[in-house]
Amino acid sequence: MATEFEKITLDNGLRLVLAPLPAFKSVTALVLAAAGSRYETEETNGVSHFLEHMFFKGTHKRPTASDISHILDEIGADYNAFTGKESTAYHIKAASQHLPFLLDLLSDMVWNSRFEEAEIEKERGVIIEEINLYEDTPMRRVSEIYEQVLWRGSPLGWDIGGRREVIRKITKRDFEDYIEARYVPNNMVVAIGGDFERSEARSLVEKYFGHKKPHEVAGYAPAFDNQKGANLKVTYKKTDQAHLVVGFRGLKLADPDRYNVAVLATILGGGMSSRLFVNVREKRGLAYYVRADHESYLDTGTLVAAAGVDLKRIDDALAVILEQFVDLANKKVAPAELKKAKEGIKGRLVLSWEDSRTIAFGYGADELYEGKIRTQAELMRAIDVVSAEDVLRVAQFMVANNKLNLAVIGPFKDQERFSKILKV
């Protein structure tokens, strides 16, 4: 499914990815811009996410937030947006006949939003409350602290939501300047997946997105990689459960070993039969949740494990988690375990792609970040060829003390206790 696609570059540099799926009765229109938190400055940290909210607050054609939400609800659309460190995305999924409206609305929101002062002030409060919510949610907050430790001194380590003192100062002019700087056609991708006619889709995109002029766009500040030894940060908070994220500097998005590390992460913590789940939760009862994943960015990445653990047994939990990393770096995985991980990845891939939105996201993100689209069949083949030797090699490359980082949230004031355990 979804192996046939077409990439078109408009005269203004905007990239259009078409993934027709005639068996579907829906269509997803997605707009992606290379406009995330790592492209911000200290004075504008949080503007990407704030702007994402403001795009739903009214345009010159549709003056209020209610005008936008009413018409979307009227057609039964599923719509949302998200901001990441390297991109922001806006997507609408609806019945196929509504594609002209979806593209009209998305372009209107991106380039014709009003940014009324009253709406800015209301949403400013919403954003600050969102920041407060995340800071009061240790299970989420600990991941942000881990990124601060891992990428200290780099915009990649900044919180996507921004800092309260910056959010309080952001103005309409800041939004307009950021749109001018980063919401540029040659810095954007439009992806359409589902039931549509190719020529009509292209004409519509040219109509609604082809009129904007391109210009040069600034790049990103690279992540620093001068770590000499293990790093950690313990954040005191009175909680009934300790939360930790521990991991290693990993691989960038386009690294040739990306598929090998995906299998490695699945073996480590990709489900209820993974090594972490079995050894940390099932055998020892040290954690309620425990999982692992590898996250990649344009120039770096990280292999991480996250867990919510018993306050009194956090030392044991951390030691057991580190043992699982070390074991993968010391011994090849057995054929049966390797096969299970690979088949699990492929099975989840098949299930996730039974949706026009997932396909639009997959193709659109590939094009935005790498300029090269990977089909489902290509992904399957890449996973199939991963060997036990490949998994061992990438584990040995990453599992090292000069790449090791830890963040902890809980009622702890003694950081030294964790320093003694934090080594591989």
N, C-alpha and C positions, 0 to 999 in steps of 0.2 A: 504494500500500500504506500502511496505517496512517493513512489520512486521517480515519477515524472514531474519535472519542474522546469520553469523557464525564468531566467534572470534577464532583466532589461535595465539598462542605464539610460535615464532620460538625459536630454541635452544639458540640464542644469546639474547633473551629477547625482541626482537621487536614484537610488537603486530600488528596483521593484522586483519582488520575487513572487511568482505565481505558482501555486500548487493546487491544480484542479483535482477535485475528488467527486466525480459525478454521482457516486452512490449516496453521497450525503444530501441532506435537504437543508443544510445550514451553511453559512459562510462566516469566516472570521476575518476582519480587517485589523491589522496591527501596524502601529507606527512606532518605530524604535529610533532613538537618538542617542548618540554617544555623548551623553550629558548626565553623568553621575557625580557622586560626591568627591571622587578623586580629581575632578577637574575644577574644583572650587578653590578659593583662597581662604585664609583664616578669617577674613572679613566677611566672607559670603558662605561659610560652611552651613549647609542646611538649605540653601536656596533651591537646589535641584528638587528636593522633596517638597518644599513649600510650594514651588511652582506647579508640581504635579497636582496638588490639591486645588490650586487656583484655576487650572484649566477647566475645571468642572463648575466654575462659579458664574459663568455668563460670558457671552460674546456680543459683538455689536449686532449680529443677526438674531441671536437668541439671548436676550439681555440678562436673564436670571438663571440661577442654579435650577430652579423649578422648571424653567422652560426646557432645559437640557434633560433633566431626569424624567419629566413627564412624557416627552416624546419617545424616549428610550423604553420606558416602562409600557408605553402604549403599544409597542410592537413586540413586547416580550423579550427584549434584548438582554443578554448577559454582558455586562461591561465593567471594566475596572482599569487600574493602572498600578504600576509599581516603580519605585526608584531603587537603583542599586548603586554600587560603587563606580561602575563604568557605563551605565546606560539607564535610560528611563523609557518606559513602554506604556502605550495606551492601546487598549484593545476592546473591540466590540464584536460579539457573536450574535447573529440573528438569522432568521429565515432568509433563504437565498435571495428573494426578490428585493430585499432591503439594502443590497450592496451600494447603490448610488447614494442613499441617505447616509450610510455609515462613513463613506469616504468624505462626503460633504461635511459632516459633523466633525470628524477627526481633524481635517484641515482647518476648519473654522476655529476649533478650540486651540490648536497649536499656534496659529498665526493671527487670530482676531479676538483674543480674550480681552475683556474690558479692564480688569484689575481695579475695580472700584474700591475706594478707600475703606468704606464700611465693610465690604467683604474681606478685604485684607486684614482688618482689625479682628473680625470675627474668627477668621481662619488662623490668625496668629495664636489666639487662645487655644484653638483646637490642637495645633501643632505642639504647643508647650505641654498640654495635657497628655498628648501622645508620648512625648519624651518622658513625662512623669510616670506614665503607665509602664513603659519599658524599664525604667530604672527601678520600679517596684515589682518587676517580674524577673527574679534572679535567673530563672531558667533561660531567658533570652539575654538578659544583661551580661551574663558571664561571657557569652560569645563576643560581644562588643569589646569587653575588657581584654579578652584574649587577642583580638586584632590590634588593640592599642599597644599591647606588649610586643606582639610579633612585628608590627610595622611602625614602631615608634619613630617620630620625626618625619613621617611621610603622610601625605593626604590619604593614602590607602588605609591608614589606621584610624582615620576620623570616623565618628558616628555618622551614618547616613542622615539621620534626623537633624543633625546639627547641634549647636549649643544654644541654650536659652538666651544668653546675652546677645548672640548674633540674630536669632529669630526675632527678638524684640525690636531690632533696628532695621530689618529688611524693608525696603520701600518698593513702590511701583516701578521706579527707575531701575532698581536692581533686577527685577523680573525682566523688564524690557531689554536691559543690557545683556542679560544671560541668554535670552532668546536670540538676540542679534549675534551673539558670539557662538552659540552651539546648536541652535535649532535652524541649521542651514541645510539645504537639500543635499549637498555633497557630504554631509555628516549624518545622514538619515537613511533608513531603510523602511519601505512599506512592503509588508508581506500579506498575501491573501491566500487563505486556504479554504477548501470546501467546494461547494457547488456554484460555479460561475462560468461565464463565457469569457475566454481569454481576451479577445479583441475589445469587448465592452469594458473589462476591468482595466486594460491598459489605457483606453480612452478616458475613463473616469479619473484615473490617477494623473494623467497628463493635464486634465482639466483642473483638478483641485490642488495638485502639488507641483505642476510643471512651470508655474509662473514665477516662482521665487528664484532670485538670482543667487548663485554660489559665491563663496569667498573662502579664503584660507582660514583654517581652524587650528587653534593651538593644540599641542599634544598634552601629554600627562607628565607629571613629575614621577620619575622611577622610584620604585620601592627600594629602600636601603637594605643591603644584604652584607653587613659587616659584623654579624654576630660572632662572638668569641666563645661563649659558653651558654649554659642554660639560663633562661630568663623567667621570672615569675612575678606575679602581682596578686596579693591577697587583699580583698576588699571586705572590711568588716561590716556585717549586717546581721541583726538578730533574726535568725531563721530556724525552722524546725528540720530543715534538710540542707545539706551543703551541696553546692553546685560547682562543678569544675569542667574546664576545657583544657585538654593537654594535647600537644601535637608538635609537628615538625614542619619546617619550611619545605615546601613541595615544588610542584612543577607548574610552569606557565601553561596557558591555554593551548598553545599549538605545539607543545612538546611531543616528540615522537613516542614517548613512553606514556602518553595520556591513557591509553586503553589498559596498559599493564597496571597502572596505579588505580584505575577504576576497579579492576578485579581484586587488587590488594585490599582496597577499602571495603569491598563487599565481604571478603573473607573475614576481615577484622571486625566489622560492625554493621553489616548490611542486612540485619534481620534477626529473628528469634533463634536461629540456629547458628549465628555467627559466633566467633571466638569470644568476643567481649560479652555478648549476652549470656552465653553458656557459663563462662568462667567467673564473671563478675556478679551476675544476678542469680542464675539458676543454681550453680554449685555453692556459692557463698552467701547469697542474699545481701550483698553489699549495696545494691542500688535498686531504685525503682525503674529508672530509664537509663539506658546506656546505648550509645550508637557511635558510628564513625563514618566519615566521609572525606573525600578530597575535593577542595574548592580551588578553582583555577582562575587567574586573572591574566591580563595581557602580558605581564612580565614576571609573574611569580605565582605561588600557590601555597597551599598548606594541607597536610594530612592531619586530621584532628579526630579526637575522641571526646565525647561529651557525656556527663553522667550526673544524676542527682543521687546523692549517697547519704548513708547514715552518718550523722555528725560524729559519733564516737568511733566510727570505723573508716573515716576518710583516708587515714594513712594507709590502711590495708588496701582500700579500693584503688588508690593511686598506684601503689606498688604492683597490684595485679594487672592494672591497665598497661603500665609500662612493660610488664613481663610479656604481654601479648605482642606489643610492637617488637620487642627484642627477639622473641621466638620466630617471628616472620622474617627477621633479618639474619637469623642463624641457620634456618633449616628450610629446605624446599617443602612446599605444600604437597600433600598426597594427591594423586590423580583424581580420586573421587571428590575431594573437597574443591579442587580446582574446577572440575566439571560442573559441580553444583553452583558455584559462584558465577560462572560464565552463563550457564543456562538461566540462572535467576535474573541476571542483567538483561539478557535477550527477551525473556518473558515479560519483564516489566516494560521494556521498550515497546513491545508489540501492543500491550494493553494501553499504554499512554498515548500511542499514536492513533488510537481509534477516536480521534477528536480533531476537528479542524483547527482549534485554537493551539493545541500542542504542536501540530505540524507547522503552523504559521510561526510560532515561537522558535521552534527548532531551526527552521530554514532562515528565518529573519536574523536570529542571533548569530548563526554561522556567518552569514553575509556581513553583518555589521562588524564583528570582531576580527574575522579572518579573510573575508573576501572570497570564501570558498565554502560551498554547501556540501554537507555529507548526507547522503540518502540513508534510509533505514537499512537497505541492503549492505551499504558500505560499512555502517556501524556494526552490523552483525558479523561481517567478515573480519573486521578488525578485532572484535572480541574473540572470535573463534581461534585466531592464531596465537593468542596469548599463551605462553608456556609457563611451567613452574619455574624455570630458570629466569624468565623475564620478571616474574613476581619477586623472586629472591633478589635479583639485581637492583630493582628500584627500591626495595625495602632496605637493602644495605646502603644505598646512596643516601636515603633520607634519614634513617634512624641513627642520629649522631648527636652528641651533647651540644655541639655548636649550632644545632638547628632546633633544639628543644625549647618549648615554651609552655607556660602553665598560667592559668587564671583561676582563682578560687573566690567564691562568695560564700560567706557564712560567719558565724560568731567566733572568728579566730583573729587574734592579734599577734601571734607568734609566727612570723614568716619563715624563721629559721627551721622550724620543724619540717616544712615542705622542701626546703633547700636540701636537706639531708637525704630525702627520698628521690629528688629530681635528678636522676642520672640514668644513663643506659650504657 
